[in-house]
Amino acid sequence: MQFTPRKPDALFEVVAPVVCGLNMTLIETVVSRHRGSIHIRIVVYKEGAVGIDDCSRVHRAVIPRLDLMFPKEDYSVEVSSPGIEHLLKDASEFALFIGRGVRCYRNDISTCTGGILKAADEKQIALETEYGILSLPYEIIAKAKLDKSYEVYSRE
């Protein structure tokens, strides 16, 4: 896995301030075109949980901006949370999920390592495991996803 700063994306740049104004963080935007229509997927995050009311507020708030970006085009919008087992697509996403449970599939050993994400910078993450704090450089992380089971385990 590599740490790559977010590449400029016009839709992300337009939607992010709106989402931020609603006290949430924009995780990703995905645009797909199919048979003359556009499908826009927006993934948002906030401390605690993202509920249906949060998704509805984001949906209503971004529509005027999307109307300007896609004038006279048929589009649909889906707003969702990252989900409890969200796959982290880039190492830059780790910083958003500090305090959450994470499972990392490693390429240096044939097992995974999981725990509570305590820190993330441009080179590595720090996980609180049952054996203490473990630092994992991004180059040994093959894949990572959120894992709620570590959050439950850490509270026992």
C-alpha positions in Angstrom: 0.0 0.0 0.0 1.3 3.5 -0.7 0.6 6.9 0.7 -0.5 9.1 -2.1 -2.0 12.5 -1.6 -5.4 12.9 -3.1 -5.3 13.7 -6.8 -7.2 16.7 -7.9 -10.8 15.7 -8.7 -13.3 18.4 -9.7 -16.3 16.6 -8.1 -14.5 16.0 -4.9 -13.4 19.6 -4.7 -16.9 20.8 -5.2 -18.6 18.4 -2.8 -16.0 18.5 0.1 -16.7 22.0 1.4 -20.5 21.2 1.5 -19.9 18.0 3.4 -17.4 19.7 5.7 -20.0 22.4 6.4 -22.3 19.6 7.7 -19.6 18.5 10.2 -18.6 15.4 8.2 -15.6 14.3 6.1 -15.8 13.4 2.5 -14.1 10.0 1.9 -14.7 9.6 -1.8 -16.7 10.4 -4.8 -17.2 8.0 -7.7 -18.8 8.9 -11.0 -20.0 6.2 -13.4 -21.8 6.6 -16.7 -24.2 4.1 -18.0 -26.6 4.3 -21.0 -26.7 8.1 -21.1 -27.1 8.7 -17.3 -24.6 9.4 -14.6 -24.5 7.7 -11.2 -22.7 9.7 -8.5 -21.6 7.9 -5.3 -20.6 10.0 -2.3 -19.1 8.4 0.8 -19.0 10.5 4.0 -17.7 9.9 7.5 -18.1 11.5 11.0 -17.3 10.5 14.5 -19.9 8.1 15.9 -22.1 6.9 13.1 -23.4 8.2 9.9 -27.2 7.7 9.8 -29.9 8.1 7.2 -30.6 11.6 8.3 -26.9 12.5 7.8 -27.0 11.0 4.3 -30.2 12.9 3.5 -28.8 16.2 4.6 -25.7 15.7 2.4 -27.9 14.6 -0.5 -30.0 17.7 -0.3 -27.0 20.0 0.2 -25.0 18.8 -2.8 -27.8 18.7 -5.4 -27.5 22.5 -6.3 -23.8 22.1 -6.9 -24.3 18.9 -8.9 -26.9 20.7 -11.0 -24.3 23.3 -11.9 -21.6 20.6 -12.6 -23.9 18.4 -14.7 -26.4 20.8 -16.4 -29.0 19.2 -18.6 -27.7 15.7 -17.7 -29.7 12.9 -16.1 -27.9 11.9 -12.9 -28.6 10.0 -9.7 -26.9 10.4 -6.4 -26.2 7.9 -3.7 -24.8 9.0 -0.3 -23.5 6.5 2.2 -21.2 5.9 5.1 -17.9 4.0 4.7 -19.5 0.9 6.3 -18.2 -1.2 9.2 -15.8 -3.1 6.9 -14.7 -0.3 4.6 -11.7 -1.2 2.4 -9.1 1.5 2.7 -8.1 2.2 -0.9 -5.1 4.4 -0.1 -2.8 4.9 2.9 -3.9 8.5 3.1 -7.3 7.3 4.4 -5.9 5.9 7.6 -5.7 9.3 9.3 -9.5 9.6 9.0 -10.1 6.5 11.0 -7.9 7.0 14.1 -9.6 5.3 17.0 -11.3 2.7 14.9 -10.6 -1.0 14.5 -8.5 -1.9 11.5 -7.4 -5.3 10.0 -4.2 -5.2 7.9 -3.4 -8.0 5.5 0.4 -8.1 5.3 2.8 -9.1 2.5 5.7 -9.8 4.8 4.0 -12.6 6.7 1.1 -14.9 5.8 -1.3 -13.5 8.3 -3.1 -10.3 9.2 -2.6 -7.9 12.0 -5.5 -6.0 13.6 -6.1 -3.6 16.4 -7.2 0.0 17.2 -5.6 2.6 14.9 -3.7 5.0 17.2 -1.7 7.0 14.6 -1.1 7.4 10.9 1.5 9.5 9.1 3.0 9.5 5.6 5.2 6.5 6.3 3.4 4.1 8.7 0.5 3.4 11.1 0.5 2.5 14.8 -2.0 -0.1 15.9 -2.8 -0.9 19.5 -2.9 -4.7 19.6 -3.3 -7.2 22.4 0.5 -7.2 22.6 1.0 -3.5 22.7 1.6 -0.8 20.1 2.8 -2.1 16.8 4.1 0.1 14.0 3.4 -1.0 10.4 5.1 0.7 7.5 2.8 1.1 4.5 5.0 -1.0 2.2 4.2 -4.2 4.2 0.4 -3.6 4.1 -1.1 -5.4 1.2 -4.7 -4.5 2.0 -6.5 -2.9 5.0 -10.1 -2.6 6.1 -12.1 -1.3 9.0 -12.9 -4.0 11.5 -15.5 -3.3 14.2 -14.5 -6.5 16.1 -11.3 -4.9 17.4 -13.3 -1.9 18.8 -15.5 -4.3 20.8 -12.4 -6.3 21.9 -10.6 -3.1 23.1 -13.4 -2.1 25.5 -13.5 -5.4 27.4 
